[in-house]
Amino acid sequence: MKWQYTALIVLFGAGGLIYSANHYHSKYETEKTRADTAVKRAESTEAVMGNVIQAVRIMNFTSEANQNAKNQIALDAQRAQNDIKMAVKGDICANQPVPASAVKRLREFANDIHTCSSSSDTSQHDC
């Protein structure tokens, strides 16, 4: 009878060991799946953030290029104004008033230039 108790204890011990191994292996599998999912989400988030950062860099570069172009245009306009002042300095015709029709036409032309430069749709105007 003693060997039967020993066999029963060994049997229950082995059964408990198998149950514990199965139980903890299931927990391991669940946690491994959860960790793998978290890693995939992190990598996906990293890729999205990389794309966002790249888009912001492109926008900043474009904005800076536009600002530089505007500054260059203003500088060129100032130079042209100074050149014209120097060219007509001392010219008696420079003191004569410009005819109203010429002023009107120059303003229309300037407005057309401003409209063309601010619009990306060139089909509306003869730019």
C-alpha positions as CSV (number, residue, x, y, z in Angstrom):
1,M,0.0,0.0,0.0
2,K,2.9,2.3,0.6
3,W,4.0,2.1,-3.0
4,Q,0.5,3.1,-4.0
5,Y,0.7,6.3,-2.0
6,T,4.0,7.0,-3.5
7,A,2.7,6.4,-7.0
8,L,-0.3,8.6,-6.2
9,I,1.9,11.4,-4.9
10,V,4.1,11.2,-8.0
11,L,1.1,11.1,-10.3
12,F,-0.4,14.2,-8.7
13,G,3.0,15.9,-8.6
14,A,3.5,15.2,-12.3
15,G,0.0,16.3,-13.1
16,G,0.5,19.5,-11.2
17,L,3.7,20.1,-13.0
18,I,2.1,19.5,-16.4
19,Y,-0.8,21.8,-15.5
20,S,1.6,24.6,-14.3
21,A,3.7,24.3,-17.4
22,N,0.7,24.5,-19.7
23,H,-0.8,27.4,-17.7
24,Y,2.4,29.5,-17.7
25,H,3.1,28.6,-21.3
26,S,-0.3,30.0,-22.3
27,K,0.5,33.2,-20.4
28,Y,3.9,33.4,-22.1
29,E,2.2,33.1,-25.5
30,T,-0.3,35.8,-24.7
31,E,2.3,38.2,-23.5
32,K,4.5,37.4,-26.5
33,T,1.7,38.2,-28.8
34,R,0.9,41.4,-27.0
35,A,4.6,42.5,-27.0
36,D,4.8,41.7,-30.8
37,T,1.7,43.8,-31.4
38,A,3.1,46.7,-29.4
39,V,6.4,46.5,-31.4
40,K,4.5,46.6,-34.7
41,R,2.4,49.6,-33.5
42,A,5.5,51.4,-32.4
43,E,7.2,50.8,-35.7
44,S,4.1,52.0,-37.5
45,T,3.9,55.1,-35.4
46,E,7.6,55.7,-36.0
47,A,7.1,55.5,-39.8
48,V,4.1,57.9,-39.6
49,M,6.1,60.4,-37.5
50,G,9.0,60.2,-39.9
51,N,6.6,61.1,-42.8
52,V,5.1,63.9,-40.8
53,I,8.6,65.3,-39.9
54,Q,9.6,65.0,-43.6
55,A,6.5,66.9,-44.7
56,V,7.1,69.7,-42.2
57,R,10.7,70.0,-43.4
58,I,9.5,70.3,-47.0
59,M,6.9,72.9,-46.0
60,N,9.6,74.8,-44.0
61,F,12.0,74.7,-47.0
62,T,9.2,75.9,-49.4
63,S,8.2,78.7,-47.0
64,E,11.8,79.8,-46.7
65,A,12.4,79.7,-50.4
66,N,9.2,81.8,-51.0
67,Q,10.3,84.3,-48.4
68,N,13.8,84.5,-50.0
69,A,12.1,85.1,-53.4
70,K,9.9,87.8,-52.0
71,N,12.9,89.5,-50.4
72,Q,14.8,89.3,-53.6
73,I,11.8,90.8,-55.5
74,A,11.6,93.7,-53.0
75,L,15.4,94.3,-53.3
76,D,15.2,94.3,-57.1
77,A,12.3,96.7,-57.0
78,Q,14.2,99.0,-54.7
79,R,17.2,98.9,-57.0
80,A,15.0,99.6,-60.1
81,Q,13.5,102.5,-58.3
82,N,16.9,103.9,-57.4
83,D,18.2,103.3,-60.9
84,I,15.1,105.2,-62.4
85,K,15.6,108.1,-60.0
86,M,19.2,108.4,-61.0
87,A,18.4,108.1,-64.7
88,V,15.8,110.9,-64.7
89,K,17.6,113.1,-62.2
90,G,18.1,116.5,-63.9
91,D,15.8,115.6,-66.8
92,I,13.3,118.3,-67.4
93,C,10.7,115.7,-68.7
94,A,10.8,114.0,-65.4
95,N,9.1,116.9,-63.8
96,Q,6.2,116.8,-66.2
97,P,3.0,115.1,-65.0
98,V,2.2,111.6,-66.4
99,P,-1.0,111.5,-68.4
100,A,-4.0,110.0,-66.5
101,S,-4.6,107.3,-69.2
102,A,-1.0,106.2,-68.9
103,V,-1.2,106.0,-65.1
104,K,-4.4,104.0,-65.4
105,R,-2.9,101.6,-67.9
106,L,0.3,101.2,-65.7
107,R,-1.9,100.4,-62.6
108,E,-3.9,97.9,-64.6
109,F,-0.7,96.2,-65.7
110,A,0.7,96.2,-62.2
111,N,-2.6,94.7,-60.9
112,D,-2.4,92.0,-63.6
113,I,1.2,91.2,-62.6
114,H,0.2,90.9,-58.9
115,T,-2.8,88.7,-59.8
116,C,-0.7,86.4,-61.8
117,S,2.0,86.1,-59.2
118,S,-0.5,85.3,-56.4
119,S,-2.5,82.8,-58.4
120,S,-1.3,79.3,-59.2
121,D,-4.0,78.9,-61.9
122,T,-2.5,80.5,-65.0
123,S,-5.4,79.6,-67.2
124,Q,-7.4,82.6,-66.0
125,H,-4.9,85.2,-67.0
126,D,-2.4,85.7,-69.7
127,C,0.6,85.3,-67.4
